[in-house]
Amino acid sequence: YPRRPAFPLQTYLNPRIVTYSKAKESDWEGCLSIPGFRGKVPRSKQVTFEVLAPDGRLVRKTVRGFEARVVQHEVDHLNGFFYIDRMADFKSWTHLEEFNQRQRTNIKS
């Protein structure tokens, strides 16, 4: 996601989202589990989650924006959901080639 802010690589165990903001934002998502497609997914703008750090410490963290979207996406996988399960409708679901043309990007997968 070339136009999104970077955040550091993080390793956690057993994440659990404890609060979701009521404020939501719909934005594009894709997934390596469903290669070659993108769709708009509504997600909370902010989440607070609890996890275990690799050293066994309990960590509680609040994140916003793109990082909050990524956390929700990855926790969904652990709970058996894909981004397409969260899409409000499939009108936005598109092949990556069409997405790249419309968004003027060159994402490969």
N, C-alpha and C positions, 0 to 999 in steps of 0.2 A: 504494500500500500504506500506508494511513493509520496503521496500528498498528505500523509498522516504523520503526526509527531511520533518520534521514536521514544521508547522507554527501555530501561535495562532488562536484560534477560533475567528471569526469576525462576527458581525451582521450588516447588511447594508440594506437599502431600495432603491428600484428602481435603480439598477446598470446599468450603460451604459458604454460600452467600447468605448473610444474615439480614441485610436491609437493601432494598431497591428504592431509588428515588421515584417519586410519582412522575416527575418530568421525564418524558421519553423523546427519543429522536430516531427517525428512520434514516438508515444509511446503507450503503452497499456492503455486502459480505460475500465471501466465497469460502471454499474449504477444500483441502487436499483430499478429503474423503469423497467429494463430488467434483472431480476436476473438470475445468473448462466452462464453469457457469458462475453467474453472479445474480444476486437478488437483493432487494431492499428489505431490511429487517428492522422493526421497531425494537429498541432496547432502552433500558433506563440510562439516563445520562450519568448517574453516579451509583456505585454500589459499595457496600462494606462487606468484606469477607473475612473469614477465619480459616487459617491453614496451619499445618505443621511445617516448620522449616526443616531442612535435612538434618539439622543437629537436634531435633526433637522439641525445640521451642515453639510455643503457641504464638502465632502472629495474627494480629487483627489489623487490617489495612483498609482505608477508604481510597478509591480511585475514581477518576472522572474521565469523560470524553472517550477517546479511542481505547485507552487502556481498560476502561470499564466495559466497553463492548467486547474486547478480547477475553476478559475474564468471564463474562457471561457466556460467550461462545464456547469456551473450553469447559466450563462447568456443565453446560448443556450436554456436551459429549459424554461426560461421566454419568449423566442422568439419562442417557439414551435418546437424546434429541439432536437433530441437525438444524442448521439455520433455516432450511426450507420448512421445518415444522413451526417456526416462529414468524414466517412471512405473513403479513396481513392479507395479501392476495398474490396471485402469480403473474399479474400484469407486468411486473418489473423483471421477472426471471428471464435471463438472457444468456446466450452463449458468449463466451469470453471474447471472441472475435468481434461481435457486434458491440459488446461493452467497450472494448478498446477504441473502436471507431467513434462511438458516441461520446466517450469521456476523454478522448484524445490522450490515451495512455498506451503503454506497450507491455502490459502484464502478461507473463508467459504461462502461469498456471493458477 
